[in-house]
Amino acid sequence: MNRRQMLVCVLMGLGLMIGMTQLATADEAKTMSGKITKIADDGGSFTLQDDNGDDTEISVNDDTTYSLNGEDSNKDATVKVNAAATVKVKDGTAMKVSVSE
């Protein structure tokens, strides 16, 4: 293999590694904080407003866990309008909702 072919192979390998890294990080959960401003009528989502005033609609499902003042809780006791919340979100769905009153 000559130098040019080797360089092409190395560059292609690096490109592949960078692409895989970006795909892996896209699926990672992120933590958001703010105030709950709205709860959907069906209870399947709520709106979280961050400190900049930006709203994000966040879905919940049967796998979502809830914490109120550091203790395990349930959706009805935790997700309330005007509650300050920290939410671990993956793909637009809450994995964990934590509220401190």
Backbone as JSON Lines, residues from 0, in Angstrom:
{"i":0,"aa":"M","n":[0.85,-1.16,0.0],"ca":[0.0,0.0,0.0],"c":[0.9,1.24,0.0]}
{"i":1,"aa":"N","n":[0.64,2.14,-0.9],"ca":[1.48,3.34,-0.94],"c":[0.96,4.38,0.07]}
{"i":2,"aa":"R","n":[1.7,5.46,0.2],"ca":[1.37,6.48,1.19],"c":[0.01,7.12,0.93]}
{"i":3,"aa":"R","n":[-0.31,7.37,-0.31],"ca":[-1.59,8.01,-0.63],"c":[-2.76,7.11,-0.22]}
{"i":4,"aa":"Q","n":[-2.68,5.83,-0.52],"ca":[-3.74,4.91,-0.16],"c":[-3.87,4.8,1.36]}
{"i":5,"aa":"M","n":[-2.73,4.79,2.04],"ca":[-2.74,4.71,3.5],"c":[-3.39,5.96,4.09]}
{"i":6,"aa":"L","n":[-3.06,7.13,3.54],"ca":[-3.63,8.39,4.03],"c":[-5.15,8.4,3.82]}
{"i":7,"aa":"V","n":[-5.6,7.93,2.68],"ca":[-7.03,7.87,2.41],"c":[-7.72,6.95,3.42]}
{"i":8,"aa":"C","n":[-7.14,5.81,3.69],"ca":[-7.72,4.86,4.65],"c":[-7.78,5.47,6.05]}
{"i":9,"aa":"V","n":[-6.73,6.16,6.47],"ca":[-6.69,6.78,7.79],"c":[-7.76,7.86,7.9]}
{"i":10,"aa":"L","n":[-7.87,8.7,6.88],"ca":[-8.86,9.77,6.9],"c":[-10.29,9.2,6.91]}
{"i":11,"aa":"M","n":[-10.53,8.16,6.15],"ca":[-11.85,7.54,6.15],"c":[-12.15,6.95,7.52]}
{"i":12,"aa":"G","n":[-11.18,6.33,8.14],"ca":[-11.36,5.77,9.48],"c":[-11.68,6.85,10.5]}
{"i":13,"aa":"L","n":[-10.97,7.97,10.42],"ca":[-11.23,9.07,11.34],"c":[-12.64,9.63,11.13]}
{"i":14,"aa":"G","n":[-13.03,9.79,9.88],"ca":[-14.38,10.28,9.59],"c":[-15.45,9.37,10.14]}
{"i":15,"aa":"L","n":[-15.25,8.07,10.01],"ca":[-16.19,7.09,10.53],"c":[-16.28,7.18,12.05]}
{"i":16,"aa":"M","n":[-15.14,7.32,12.72],"ca":[-15.13,7.42,14.18],"c":[-15.86,8.68,14.64]}
{"i":17,"aa":"I","n":[-15.64,9.81,13.98],"ca":[-16.3,11.05,14.35],"c":[-17.81,10.92,14.15]}
{"i":18,"aa":"G","n":[-18.22,10.34,13.06],"ca":[-19.65,10.14,12.8],"c":[-20.31,9.26,13.84]}
{"i":19,"aa":"M","n":[-19.66,8.19,14.24],"ca":[-20.2,7.3,15.26],"c":[-20.3,8.0,16.6]}
{"i":20,"aa":"T","n":[-19.33,8.83,16.93],"ca":[-19.36,9.58,18.19],"c":[-20.54,10.52,18.21]}
{"i":21,"aa":"Q","n":[-20.81,11.21,17.1],"ca":[-21.95,12.13,17.05],"c":[-23.27,11.38,17.17]}
{"i":22,"aa":"L","n":[-23.39,10.22,16.58],"ca":[-24.61,9.43,16.71],"c":[-24.81,8.99,18.15]}
{"i":23,"aa":"A","n":[-23.76,8.61,18.82],"ca":[-23.86,8.14,20.21],"c":[-24.29,9.27,21.12]}
{"i":24,"aa":"T","n":[-23.75,10.47,20.94],"ca":[-24.1,11.58,21.83],"c":[-25.49,12.11,21.54]}
{"i":25,"aa":"A","n":[-26.02,11.92,20.35],"ca":[-27.36,12.41,20.02],"c":[-28.42,11.68,20.83]}
{"i":26,"aa":"D","n":[-28.14,10.46,21.25],"ca":[-29.1,9.66,22.0],"c":[-28.98,9.83,23.51]}
{"i":27,"aa":"E","n":[-28.02,10.61,23.97],"ca":[-27.81,10.76,25.4],"c":[-28.85,11.68,26.01]}
{"i":28,"aa":"A","n":[-29.14,11.43,27.28],"ca":[-30.09,12.26,28.0],"c":[-29.45,13.58,28.39]}
{"i":29,"aa":"K","n":[-30.29,14.62,28.51],"ca":[-29.81,15.91,28.98],"c":[-30.69,16.34,30.13]}
{"i":30,"aa":"T","n":[-30.15,17.21,30.97],"ca":[-30.88,17.71,32.12],"c":[-31.32,19.14,31.85]}
{"i":31,"aa":"M","n":[-32.59,19.4,32.1],"ca":[-33.16,20.73,31.9],"c":[-33.77,21.19,33.22]}
{"i":32,"aa":"S","n":[-33.72,22.5,33.46],"ca":[-34.32,23.07,34.66],"c":[-35.21,24.23,34.29]}
{"i":33,"aa":"G","n":[-36.24,24.44,35.06],"ca":[-37.13,25.56,34.83],"c":[-38.41,25.43,35.62]}
{"i":34,"aa":"K","n":[-39.44,26.12,35.16],"ca":[-40.73,26.14,35.83],"c":[-41.76,25.47,34.93]}
{"i":35,"aa":"I","n":[-42.57,24.61,35.52],"ca":[-43.66,23.98,34.78],"c":[-44.75,25.02,34.58]}
{"i":36,"aa":"T","n":[-45.07,25.32,33.32],"ca":[-46.05,26.36,33.03],"c":[-47.39,25.83,32.54]}
{"i":37,"aa":"K","n":[-47.4,24.6,32.07],"ca":[-48.64,24.04,31.51],"c":[-48.57,22.53,31.56]}
{"i":38,"aa":"I","n":[-49.72,21.91,31.81],"ca":[-49.83,20.46,31.81],"c":[-50.91,20.09,30.8]}
{"i":39,"aa":"A","n":[-50.61,19.17,29.91],"ca":[-51.57,18.74,28.9],"c":[-52.8,18.14,29.57]}
{"i":40,"aa":"D","n":[-53.96,18.34,28.95],"ca":[-55.22,17.83,29.5],"c":[-55.17,16.33,29.76]}
{"i":41,"aa":"D","n":[-54.49,15.6,28.89],"ca":[-54.42,14.14,29.05],"c":[-53.31,13.71,30.01]}
{"i":42,"aa":"G","n":[-52.5,14.67,30.51],"ca":[-51.43,14.36,31.45],"c":[-50.21,13.72,30.82]}
{"i":43,"aa":"G","n":[-50.2,13.63,29.49],"ca":[-49.1,12.96,28.81],"c":[-47.9,13.83,28.53]}
{"i":44,"aa":"S","n":[-48.0,15.13,28.85],"ca":[-46.86,16.02,28.65],"c":[-47.06,17.28,29.48]}
{"i":45,"aa":"F","n":[-45.98,18.03,29.61],"ca":[-46.03,19.33,30.28],"c":[-45.05,20.26,29.6]}
{"i":46,"aa":"T","n":[-45.22,21.55,29.85],"ca":[-44.33,22.56,29.27],"c":[-43.41,23.07,30.36]}
{"i":47,"aa":"L","n":[-42.11,23.06,30.08],"ca":[-41.09,23.56,31.01],"c":[-40.52,24.84,30.42]}
{"i":48,"aa":"Q","n":[-40.56,25.92,31.2],"ca":[-40.01,27.2,30.75],"c":[-38.67,27.41,31.46]}
{"i":49,"aa":"D","n":[-37.59,27.61,30.68],"ca":[-36.27,27.8,31.28],"c":[-36.08,29.26,31.7]}
{"i":50,"aa":"D","n":[-34.91,29.57,32.25],"ca":[-34.62,30.92,32.75],"c":[-34.62,31.97,31.67]}
{"i":51,"aa":"N","n":[-34.46,31.56,30.41],"ca":[-34.47,32.5,29.29],"c":[-35.89,32.74,28.75]}
{"i":52,"aa":"G","n":[-36.87,32.06,29.33],"ca":[-38.24,32.19,28.86],"c":[-38.6,31.27,27.72]}
{"i":53,"aa":"D","n":[-37.7,30.36,27.37],"ca":[-37.96,29.41,26.28],"c":[-38.77,28.23,26.79]}
{"i":54,"aa":"D","n":[-39.82,27.87,26.06],"ca":[-40.7,26.76,26.44],"c":[-40.3,25.48,25.71]}
{"i":55,"aa":"T","n":[-40.34,24.38,26.44],"ca":[-40.09,23.06,25.86],"c":[-41.19,22.13,26.32]}
{"i":56,"aa":"E","n":[-41.85,21.49,25.36],"ca":[-42.86,20.49,25.71],"c":[-42.16,19.16,25.95]}
{"i":57,"aa":"I","n":[-42.44,18.57,27.09],"ca":[-41.79,17.32,27.48],"c":[-42.86,16.27,27.72]}
{"i":58,"aa":"S","n":[-42.71,15.13,27.08],"ca":[-43.65,14.02,27.25],"c":[-43.25,13.2,28.47]}
{"i":59,"aa":"V","n":[-44.23,12.51,29.04],"ca":[-43.97,11.55,30.1],"c":[-44.58,10.22,29.67]}
{"i":60,"aa":"N","n":[-44.07,9.15,30.26],"ca":[-44.63,7.83,29.96],"c":[-44.57,6.97,31.21]}
{"i":61,"aa":"D","n":[-44.9,5.71,31.07],"ca":[-44.94,4.81,32.24],"c":[-43.57,4.59,32.86]}
{"i":62,"aa":"D","n":[-42.5,4.85,32.11],"ca":[-41.15,4.66,32.63],"c":[-40.6,5.9,33.34]}
{"i":63,"aa":"T","n":[-41.29,7.04,33.23],"ca":[-40.85,8.26,33.87],"c":[-40.94,8.09,35.39]}
{"i":64,"aa":"T","n":[-39.88,8.51,36.1],"ca":[-39.9,8.48,37.56],"c":[-40.0,9.9,38.09]}
{"i":65,"aa":"Y","n":[-40.48,10.02,39.33],"ca":[-40.75,11.33,39.92],"c":[-40.15,11.4,41.31]}
{"i":66,"aa":"S","n":[-39.68,12.62,41.64],"ca":[-39.1,12.87,42.95],"c":[-39.62,14.21,43.46]}
{"i":67,"aa":"L","n":[-40.13,14.23,44.69],"ca":[-40.62,15.45,45.31],"c":[-39.85,15.66,46.61]}
{"i":68,"aa":"N","n":[-39.1,16.75,46.68],"ca":[-38.27,17.06,47.85],"c":[-37.31,15.92,48.2]}
{"i":69,"aa":"G","n":[-36.77,15.29,47.17],"ca":[-35.77,14.23,47.36],"c":[-36.34,12.86,47.65]}
{"i":70,"aa":"E","n":[-37.65,12.74,47.72],"ca":[-38.3,11.45,48.01],"c":[-39.01,10.96,46.74]}
{"i":71,"aa":"D","n":[-39.09,9.64,46.57],"ca":[-39.85,9.08,45.45],"c":[-41.28,9.59,45.52]}
{"i":72,"aa":"S","n":[-41.86,9.87,44.38],"ca":[-43.2,10.43,44.34],"c":[-43.93,9.9,43.12]}
{"i":73,"aa":"N","n":[-45.06,10.53,42.78],"ca":[-45.83,10.16,41.6],"c":[-46.1,11.41,40.78]}
{"i":74,"aa":"K","n":[-46.63,11.21,39.58],"ca":[-46.85,12.32,38.65],"c":[-47.8,13.36,39.23]}
{"i":75,"aa":"D","n":[-48.91,12.94,39.8],"ca":[-49.91,13.88,40.28],"c":[-49.38,14.78,41.4]}
{"i":76,"aa":"A","n":[-48.54,14.24,42.25],"ca":[-47.99,15.04,43.36],"c":[-46.83,15.91,42.92]}
{"i":77,"aa":"T","n":[-46.16,15.52,41.85],"ca":[-44.92,16.2,41.45],"c":[-45.13,17.23,40.36]}
{"i":78,"aa":"V","n":[-45.84,16.88,39.31],"ca":[-45.98,17.75,38.14],"c":[-47.16,18.7,38.36]}
{"i":79,"aa":"K","n":[-46.83,19.94,38.76],"ca":[-47.84,20.97,39.02],"c":[-47.39,22.28,38.39]}
{"i":80,"aa":"V","n":[-48.35,23.04,37.91],"ca":[-48.05,24.35,37.33],"c":[-47.37,25.22,38.39]}
{"i":81,"aa":"N","n":[-46.34,25.94,37.96],"ca":[-45.5,26.84,38.76],"c":[-44.46,26.12,39.61]}
{"i":82,"aa":"A","n":[-44.4,24.8,39.53],"ca":[-43.37,24.06,40.27],"c":[-42.01,24.23,39.59]}
{"i":83,"aa":"A","n":[-40.98,24.46,40.38],"ca":[-39.61,24.5,39.86],"c":[-39.13,23.06,39.71]}
{"i":84,"aa":"A","n":[-38.73,22.7,38.5],"ca":[-38.42,21.31,38.21],"c":[-37.07,21.16,37.53]}
{"i":85,"aa":"T","n":[-36.44,20.03,37.79],"ca":[-35.26,19.58,37.06],"c":[-35.67,18.28,36.38]}
{"i":86,"aa":"V","n":[-35.47,18.21,35.08],"ca":[-35.97,17.09,34.3],"c":[-34.84,16.48,33.49]}
{"i":87,"aa":"K","n":[-34.66,15.17,33.62],"ca":[-33.72,14.44,32.78],"c":[-34.52,13.97,31.56]}
{"i":88,"aa":"V","n":[-34.12,14.44,30.37],"ca":[-34.89,14.23,29.15],"c":[-34.06,13.47,28.12]}
{"i":89,"aa":"K","n":[-34.7,12.52,27.46],"ca":[-34.08,11.8,26.35],"c":[-35.1,11.7,25.23]}
{"i":90,"aa":"D","n":[-34.74,12.18,24.06],"ca":[-35.62,12.13,22.89],"c":[-36.98,12.77,23.16]}
{"i":91,"aa":"G","n":[-36.99,13.86,23.94],"ca":[-38.22,14.6,24.21],"c":[-39.1,14.03,25.3]}
{"i":92,"aa":"T","n":[-38.68,12.92,25.91],"ca":[-39.46,12.27,26.96],"c":[-38.7,12.33,28.29]}
{"i":93,"aa":"A","n":[-39.43,12.68,29.34],"ca":[-38.82,12.76,30.68],"c":[-38.48,11.36,31.18]}
{"i":94,"aa":"M","n":[-37.24,11.21,31.61],"ca":[-36.83,9.98,32.27],"c":[-37.07,10.13,33.77]}
{"i":95,"aa":"K","n":[-36.76,11.37,34.29],"ca":[-36.95,11.65,35.7],"c":[-37.35,13.11,35.85]}
{"i":96,"aa":"V","n":[-38.36,13.36,36.69],"ca":[-38.81,14.7,37.01],"c":[-38.6,14.9,38.5]}
{"i":97,"aa":"S","n":[-37.81,15.91,38.86],"ca":[-37.54,16.22,40.26],"c":[-38.03,17.61,40.58]}
{"i":98,"aa":"V","n":[-38.81,17.74,41.66],"ca":[-39.35,19.02,42.09],"c":[-39.01,19.2,43.56]}
{"i":99,"aa":"S","n":[-38.6,20.42,43.9],"ca":[-38.39,20.8,45.31],"c":[-39.32,21.95,45.62]}
{"i":100,"aa":"E","n":[-40.09,21.78,46.7],"ca":[-41.03,22.85,47.09],"c":[-40.43,23.68,48.21]}
